[in-house]
Amino acid sequence: MPDLQWDEVKCFFDPDLMGTLPDVLVPNASTEDWQAVFDLVEARGWQWEFRQADESLPLPPAAEALARLEEGEVGEFHVFPVPEMLVIFRLMSAEEIDFDVDLRELQGQAGVDNLCGFLAEIGRKLGKPVLMLPEGGSPAHPNLGFDPTVDRVVLLADPLR
């Protein structure tokens, strides 16, 4: 059975309500957590591209990519866990893993399942919550997320009716 049902959560997948690119994050992260995400992507064989300073580069160690922040260079790690779903990680801080998904790619039950599967993979690898909130929203008010204590994606807010 899927973690979430489309009919229950479709409001959280509405680009007009939530923004096209809702914010997804793993709070209380570390450089080691970033490296674990890099390792997961490579181990799963997902398609990816690492970009820094408008240049496509080989994937560096997370510590090296994060050290470039001091030079003002934010890295972007584009990952395709499934062909029709792009996830853009932005390496802006070691303390928070921040990424975007495009809600236009996540419509219907298949989109919900793809997102839940991806959030669960990240959360299980890190043993941490993975939270989704409206674009530009407060991390204190996520809509849904992976909860490691129950090992699944759960609603964290009441659906809009």
C-alpha positions as CSV (number, residue, x, y, z in Angstrom):
1,M,0.0,0.0,0.0
2,P,1.3,3.5,-0.9
3,D,2.4,5.8,1.9
4,L,0.0,8.5,0.8
5,Q,-3.1,8.4,-1.4
6,W,-3.5,11.0,-4.2
7,D,-7.1,11.9,-3.3
8,E,-6.0,12.8,0.2
9,V,-2.9,14.8,-0.7
10,K,-3.5,16.3,-4.1
11,C,-3.8,19.8,-2.6
12,F,-0.1,19.5,-1.5
13,F,0.8,18.7,-5.1
14,D,-1.1,21.7,-6.6
15,P,1.5,24.1,-8.1
16,D,-1.0,27.0,-7.7
17,L,-1.3,26.4,-4.0
18,M,2.2,25.2,-3.0
19,G,4.3,26.8,-5.7
20,T,5.8,24.9,-8.6
21,L,9.0,24.1,-6.7
22,P,8.2,23.3,-3.0
23,D,11.1,23.2,-0.6
24,V,12.3,19.9,0.6
25,L,14.9,19.6,3.4
26,V,16.7,17.5,5.8
27,P,17.4,19.6,8.9
28,N,20.3,19.1,11.3
29,A,22.5,17.7,8.5
30,S,26.2,17.4,8.2
31,T,28.9,17.1,5.5
32,E,28.8,13.3,6.2
33,D,25.0,13.4,5.4
34,W,25.7,15.2,2.1
35,Q,28.3,12.5,1.3
36,A,25.8,9.8,2.1
37,V,23.3,11.4,-0.3
38,F,26.0,11.5,-3.0
39,D,26.9,7.8,-2.3
40,L,23.2,6.8,-2.4
41,V,22.7,8.4,-5.8
42,E,25.7,6.7,-7.2
43,A,24.8,3.3,-5.6
44,R,21.3,3.4,-7.0
45,G,22.5,4.2,-10.5
46,W,20.3,7.3,-10.8
47,Q,21.1,9.7,-13.6
48,W,22.7,12.9,-12.3
49,E,24.7,16.0,-13.2
50,F,26.7,18.1,-10.8
51,R,27.0,21.8,-11.7
52,Q,29.1,24.6,-10.2
53,A,29.7,28.0,-11.6
54,D,27.6,27.1,-14.7
55,E,29.9,24.2,-15.5
56,S,29.1,20.5,-15.5
57,L,31.7,18.7,-13.4
58,P,32.5,15.2,-12.0
59,L,30.9,14.7,-8.7
60,P,33.4,15.9,-6.0
61,P,33.4,14.7,-2.4
62,A,30.8,16.5,-0.4
63,A,33.4,18.2,1.8
64,E,35.1,19.7,-1.3
65,A,31.8,20.9,-2.8
66,L,30.8,22.5,0.5
67,A,34.2,24.1,0.9
68,R,33.6,26.0,-2.4
69,L,30.8,27.9,-0.6
70,E,33.5,30.1,0.9
71,E,34.3,31.2,-2.6
72,G,30.7,32.0,-3.3
73,E,30.1,28.9,-5.5
74,V,26.9,27.1,-4.7
75,G,26.8,23.6,-6.3
76,E,23.7,22.1,-7.8
77,F,23.3,18.4,-7.9
78,H,20.6,17.4,-10.5
79,V,19.3,13.9,-9.9
80,F,16.7,11.8,-11.8
81,P,15.6,9.0,-9.4
82,V,13.1,8.1,-12.2
83,P,13.2,9.5,-15.7
84,E,10.2,11.8,-15.3
85,M,11.3,13.3,-12.0
86,L,14.0,15.9,-11.5
87,V,15.4,16.6,-8.0
88,I,17.7,19.6,-7.6
89,F,19.9,19.6,-4.6
90,R,21.4,23.0,-3.7
91,L,24.6,22.8,-1.7
92,M,24.2,26.0,0.3
93,S,25.0,24.7,3.8
94,A,26.4,21.6,5.4
95,E,23.8,21.9,8.2
96,E,20.8,21.5,5.9
97,I,20.2,19.3,2.8
98,D,18.0,21.4,0.6
99,F,16.3,20.4,-2.6
100,D,13.5,21.1,-4.9
101,V,11.1,18.9,-6.9
102,D,8.7,20.1,-9.6
103,L,5.1,19.5,-8.7
104,R,4.1,19.5,-12.4
105,E,6.1,16.2,-12.7
106,L,4.4,14.6,-9.7
107,Q,0.7,14.5,-10.6
108,G,-1.5,11.6,-9.8
109,Q,-0.8,8.5,-7.7
110,A,2.4,7.7,-9.7
111,G,3.8,11.1,-8.8
112,V,2.9,10.7,-5.1
113,D,4.5,7.3,-5.1
114,N,7.7,8.5,-6.9
115,L,8.1,11.4,-4.4
116,C,7.3,9.2,-1.3
117,G,9.8,6.6,-2.5
118,F,12.5,9.1,-3.0
119,L,11.9,10.9,0.3
120,A,12.0,7.5,2.0
121,E,15.3,6.5,0.4
122,I,16.9,9.7,1.6
123,G,15.4,9.5,5.0
124,R,16.3,5.8,5.5
125,K,19.9,6.4,4.4
126,L,20.3,9.3,6.8
127,G,18.1,8.1,9.6
128,K,16.5,11.5,9.6
129,P,13.2,13.3,8.7
130,V,12.8,14.7,5.2
131,L,10.3,17.5,5.1
132,M,8.3,19.1,2.3
133,L,6.9,22.6,2.6
134,P,5.3,25.1,0.3
135,E,7.8,27.1,-1.8
136,G,9.3,29.7,0.4
137,G,7.4,28.3,3.4
138,S,8.6,27.9,7.0
139,P,10.4,24.7,8.0
140,A,8.3,24.9,11.2
141,H,5.2,24.1,9.0
142,P,5.9,21.2,6.6
143,N,3.0,19.6,4.7
144,L,4.4,16.0,4.6
145,G,7.6,14.2,5.1
146,F,9.5,11.0,5.8
147,D,9.3,10.1,9.5
148,P,12.1,7.7,10.5
149,T,10.3,6.7,13.6
150,V,7.5,5.0,11.6
151,D,9.7,4.4,8.5
152,R,7.3,6.0,6.0
153,V,6.1,9.3,4.5
154,V,3.3,10.8,6.5
155,L,1.1,13.9,6.5
156,L,2.3,16.7,8.7
157,A,-0.5,19.1,8.0
158,D,-4.2,18.8,7.4
159,P,-5.0,18.7,3.7
160,L,-6.8,21.8,2.3
161,R,-10.4,21.1,1.4
